[in-house]
């Protein structure tokens, strides 16, 4: 009987020790759960969603990003472009280039301008034509329809 009680106590202690060890030392997502990237972009609510033109170009607006797409390609994230420049600046401060994110939001107008890594700055300018159409007069000009 003493051996069974001792065995149960040892199993419980090892089990508790292993749970604590797993939670604190082997959780590979531990850093990702607590790290939050800086938010550079905040498009207005009226423009959020997917917008496409007749040339299969498009924009996807989320609460914290602007993604654009060309035909036969994947979406490119403006937030990632800005973040990549900021990370480059962190690793190479002697080659510093400020992302200089500039957002303007009005009732039926939204614009975003930022510097890119090894490329000229990008400027997006959008004007709401109707509930289902916007006009881009900056990067990728044209009329886009909500999908």
Secondary structure, 3 states (H helix, E strand, C coil): CHHHHHHHHHHHHHHHHHHHHHHHHCCCCHHHHHCCCCCCCCCCHHHCEEEECCCCCEEEECCCCEEEECCCCCCEEHHHHHHHHHHHHHHCHHHCCCCCCEEEEECCEEEEEEEECCEEEEEEEEEEEECCEEEECCCCCEEEEEC
